[in-house]
Amino acid sequence: METVAEIWRAIPDVDNYEASNLGRIRSVTRVVTAVVNGKERRTPRVGRMMSACRTRDGYLQVNLRDHGRNRSRLVHQLVAETFIGPRQKGVTVNHINGIKADNRPENLEYVSHLENMRHAYRMNLIPTLRGEGNGMAKIDEVAVKTIRNGRGVSSSRELAAAFGISDATVRAIWAKRSWKHIA
């Protein structure tokens, strides 16, 4: 297995921090100046690797001190801004391989929100709530099969009344516009 050299670059618009091509964040060694009791005090701060925590959504996040304020930032956004370039309005960062902890620049890209959602569905990162899995479903798969088998035997109104749904829903099931994942 080939090892990749880690390359560090300064994060744009965030002082004293760098991002790497392996998707890591670190602070840089610096001297911090503070006024204590009317006297200026210069304290050296040694740079360190920032520990990331996982958000509820599975993304890695770091806490940075920027211009005197603590800010939580998502690692993939920092790496993308550093290695890909500034993010334009209306776009989001997408993980190409679907692994939210893989924050290498070659795994990140800027896409629209719609493209990001489509990618998530294609990669099965977002469960599709089809059929009975959808909380709004009024019938189950057995009923759908019964309705499909009832075509030509019963009218859409009769089947709708029997299952407590509209006749438009029955016709949509027949035409496979609804419940199309059921054979």
MOVEN-V921854 format. One record per run of one state. SS is the DSSP state (@ for helix, = for strand, . for the rest). FROM is the first residue (numbers start at 1). LEN is the number of residues. If there is no record, write none. Layout:
# MOVEN-V921854
ss = {SS | SS}
from = {FROM | FROM}
len = {LEN | LEN}
This chain:
# MOVEN-V921854
ss = {. | = | . | = | . | = | . | = | . | = | . | = | . | = | . | = | . | = | @ | . | = | . | @ | = | @ | . | @ | . | @ | . | = | . | = | . | @ | . | @ | .}
from = {1 | 8 | 11 | 17 | 21 | 25 | 28 | 30 | 37 | 39 | 46 | 49 | 50 | 53 | 55 | 60 | 67 | 69 | 75 | 84 | 91 | 96 | 105 | 108 | 113 | 123 | 131 | 134 | 141 | 150 | 151 | 152 | 154 | 155 | 156 | 164 | 167 | 175}
len = {7 | 3 | 6 | 4 | 4 | 3 | 2 | 7 | 2 | 7 | 3 | 1 | 3 | 2 | 5 | 7 | 2 | 6 | 9 | 7 | 5 | 9 | 3 | 5 | 10 | 8 | 3 | 7 | 9 | 1 | 1 | 2 | 1 | 1 | 8 | 3 | 8 | 9}
